[in-house]
Amino acid sequence: MLPSRYFIELTQPEIATQIKRNPLVLLPAGSVEQHGPHLPTGTDTFAANVISAAVAERMDGLVLPATPFGVTPMHMPFEGTITFSPDTYMRVVTETCVSTARHGARRLLILNWHEGNIPSLAIAAEALHREHGMSVLTVQACYVAEEMYGKTCNGLTHGGEIEALAVLAFRPELVHLDRIDYSSDHSHGHRMDKLRRTRSYQPVLTDIRSIAATGWFGSPQHATIEKGQRMLADIADAIAREAAEIFTQLDAVQGGTAEIKQLRQAG
């Protein structure tokens, strides 16, 4: 048994043995951005990491040491936000995963919690598959959480209960629910979030204040450690189950890494 699922906590022989046994690596994708007075700026990164580790346990994979930063210019009006440009972010993601591919990793599960990363991750995933022969699946874990817990947590809101639960499941000492003293208008926040999350129409918003004047909205006051741990287990179970099925389907139609590389070279 591995002492940890986190790549950076393991020795070289442990990593080599694990990749030979199961060439699956997981890349957490999050961000560093303001989340109001009650949640840390690393909320999205913490969520991606803890869910990735739980999924890795279920799928027997390794969690890569991803950058904590994401593409988040939308939050720059508030202190505490650090953003990459899309080009920089795509290069970091690609070069991180290519290194593991060279050592034998064939399956890549990208687990994302930050919506601003989605376009860049899509381009990076395409390159990792076509240019480097990896079988790639990207999971929008924040949307999985919304599907499973949105009805009981007042939806997926920036700084709301779902995000508070994700941090409580990983680093509860970083959650300060006693500091909640304001929240932006919920009806406006939900209306704007719905507007930008439709499949057909996708407007570009100037910054988070277009959604929430205070930088966050939601009702996190009911979040508890126990509920956070339950949410983590439920999400990890769902992702592991679905991802395993998808990778099996991909293997059946795409073949192994060698075949993918041959097709790329022939093209």
GIMO-V954953 format. One record per helix or strand of 3 or more residues. SS is the DSSP state (2 for helix, 1 for strand). FROM is the first residue (numbers start at 1). LEN is the number of residues. If there is no record, write none. Layout:
ss:SS from:FROM len:LEN
ss:SS from:FROM len:LEN
//
This chain:
ss:2 from:7 len:3
ss:2 from:12 len:10
ss:1 from:24 len:6
ss:2 from:43 len:17
ss:1 from:62 len:3
ss:2 from:73 len:3
ss:2 from:86 len:17
ss:1 from:107 len:6
ss:2 from:115 len:16
ss:1 from:135 len:6
ss:2 from:141 len:9
ss:2 from:161 len:8
ss:2 from:172 len:3
ss:2 from:177 len:3
ss:2 from:186 len:11
ss:2 from:208 len:3
ss:2 from:220 len:3
ss:2 from:225 len:30
ss:2 from:257 len:10
//
